[in-house]
Amino acid sequence: MSRIQERAWVRSVIAGDPLGVRVVCFPHSGGSGNAFGEWAAAVPPRVSLMAVQYPGRGDRFGEPPVDDVAAMAGCVAAELLRLPPGDHVLFGHSLGALVAYETALLLRDAGEEPLALCVSAALPPGCMNNQGVHLAPDDEFWATLCALGGIEPAVAENAELRDLLLPVIRSDLRAHATYRPRPGTCLLSCPVRGYYGAGDPLVEQTEMAGWGSVTSGGFTGAVRPGGHFHVATDVAGLVADVLSQGRK
């Protein structure tokens, strides 16, 4: 595990009250912690905002990507558990939802179950569709990614950037495709909130309800405009909703 811990996995975006709520955000396949930079303006005082930085992007670009959800979660949980005990709300988008879920399990096992788990644009654990997407030829694979709307047009048209990003995104999607929940995993007891972006081509709204099977604490769902990358729409509203899930 030490091989993939060259730099910190969890980055502080806003350092709030050490005794207050910590919102920990997990990005999508190919995404970085910078994806949650706009959240800073919407987070109220006393709340800490943290973002996970996977290897292979940002200041960790020189590190090999990790294609194992459980390994990712193990690194994140270890860093969170080194902090003073506190209240966490975990938010994961797409691949990040699975990493957040596994992190929630590890925190629970250590006696620090999060106040809430918020999952976005992701099927329940082990239910990914099109599990061979990461095996497609480069041109087909890139076209599929661009069609989802998560890649800026200037990046989509830059062949050099494409060649740099493809290995990282393939690794992330391989992690997503090969992930399987651990047999015999006990249910979480915290509430789970699922966010569906209307028109998402990868997830059906009814399928999001399957996340209710991972907890005894209840599941609620929310529909938002913006498709698969709805997290870029009405950021303030999303942040407020996420924080409302963490109220005791």
N, C-alpha and C positions, 0 to 999 in steps of 0.2 A: 504493500500500500504506500510505503514511503516514496516509491519511485514517482508517483503521480501527485505528490504534495509539494512541488517545488515552490509554488507561490500560494498565497491564501486563496481559499475557495470562496469565502464569504467576505464581501466588501461593505463597509459602512458608507451609506449614501447620506444619511442624516443621523447624527448621534443625538438621540433624545434623552429623556430621563433614564438613567441606568436601571431604575426600578419600574419603568413603564413598559408598555407593550412594544414588542419588536416584530415588525412585519418583514418577513424574509421572502424574497421573490426569486423564482427559478425560471430562467428563460427557455424559449423554444429551441428546436433543432437549428443549429447554426447561429443562434442568438447569443448575445453577451449580456453581462450585467447592465451595460449602458442602455438596454432596452427599457429600463425602468427609471431612467433619469428624469422623465417628465413627472413622475410620481412625487418628486421632492416638493414641488410647489403645492401639492394637494394634501400633504401629510400635516396634521395639526401638531402644535407644540407637545412635547413630552413623549411623542411616539418616535421610536427609532425605525429607520428604513434601511434594510440591508438587501444586497443583491448578490446572487451567486455568479461566480465567473468560472465557467468550465475551461479546462485546458484547450489550447489550440486557437484561441481568439483573444483580442485585446492585448493586454500586457503579458498574456500567457501564450502568445501566438507560436513561440518556439517550442512549446511542449507538445508531445503527441496527444491527440484526442483520446478520450476514454470511451470505449463502446460497451460499457456495462453500467446499467442503471443502479444496481446495488452498490457497486464500487463508488460511483459518484455520491450516492447518498451517505455512504460510510464516511467519506471525507468531510462532507458538509456537517453531518451530525457531530463528528468529533470536534470540529471547530466551535460549533454552537455550544457544546457541552463544556468547553473550556471557558466560556463566559460565565459571569456570575449567574446563578439561577434567575430565570425571568420568564415572562409570559410571551409565547411566540404565536403568531398567526402566520401560517405558511401559504403562499400563493404560487401555484405553478401553472405555466401556460404550455399546452401541447406536451412535448417531451418533459418539460419541467413539472407537469402534474404528476408524472410517475416518480420522478426524483423526489418531489416534495412528499408524496405518499410514503415512499420508503424511508425518507428522513423522519417523518412523523412516527413511523413504527419504531425506529431506533431511539428517538427521544422518549417515546412511551416506555420502551423497555428499560431506559435509564431513569425512569421516574419523573420525566419532564414532558409529558404529553402536551402538545400545543393546545391553545385555546380553541383553535379551529383550523381545518384544512380547506383551502379554497382551490378548486381545480378548474381549469379553463381549456375549452377546445380540445378535449382529450377523451377518448373512450376509456372505460374502466380498465383496470390492470389486466393485461393478458388478452385484450380484445382488439388490438390494432388491425385495421383493414389494410389490404395491399401491402403485406409484409415483405414483398420482394422489391419495393420501389427503389431501395438503395442499390439494387443490382442492375438497374437500367443503364444503357449507354449514356455517355456524358450529355449529348445533345438532348436526348429525350428526358433525362433526369433533370437537367437545368430548365427545360421548358415547363416541366411539371411544377417545379418550385416557383418559377416566375408567375405562373398562372394563379397561384394562391395569393399573390399580392404582398408577400413579405419581403421582397427584394426590390430595392430602389431601382428605377429605370436606368439610371446612370451606371449602376453596378451590373445590372442584367446585360447591358450592351458592351461591357468591358471584358474582353476575353482573358486578359491577364488576371483580373480579380476573380473571374469565374474559376480559373485553374487553381487559385489559392484557396478558394472557399469550398470547392467540391469535396475534397477529402474530409474536411471537418463535418460538413453536413451529412455526407455518407455515413461517417462514423456515428453521428448522433442518431440517424434514422436506423442504423443497424442496432444500436442500443435499444431503441424503441421497439423494433421488430422482434428482437430476441428476448426481450424481458418477459419473465414469467413470475408471478407472485410465489413466494415461498410456501410450500405445502404446510398446512397446519397453522398458518399465521392467525393469531388472535385478532379479533375485531378492535379497531380503535373505539374510544368512547367519546371523542370530541365530535362536534357537528361537522358535517361536510357540506360545502356550498359549491354548486356546479354552475359555471357560466358558459352559455351557448351563444355563439355569434350567429345571428339570423342569416341563413343562406350558406353556412359553412359546408363546403363540399366534402369534408373529411369526416364529419360527425353529424349524426342525426340528433335532434333535440331529445327524442324519446330514449336514445341510447345513453345520454348523460345520466339518466336516473339510475343506471346500474352502479354508479358510485355509492349509492346507498347501501350496497352489500358489504362495504368495507368498514362500516361503523355501526355501533349500537346507539350513537348519539344523534341520529336523525340526519336526513338529507333534504336540502332545499335547492331549487334551481332558479336561475335568472336568465332571461333572454335579452340580449343586447344587439344593437345594430352594428354592422361592420364585418360580418363574415368571420373567417378563421382568425383574422388579426383584429378582432374587435377591441383588443386592449389599447389600441391607439385612438379609439373613439370615446369621447366624454371621459377622459382620464379621472377628473375630479369625482364624477359620479361613481366610477368603479372603485376608486380608493375608499370613498365613504362607505360603500357597501361592504367591501372587504373588512374594514375596521369595525363595522357593526356586528360582524360575525364573532368578533373577539370580546364582546362585552360580557362580563360575568353576570 
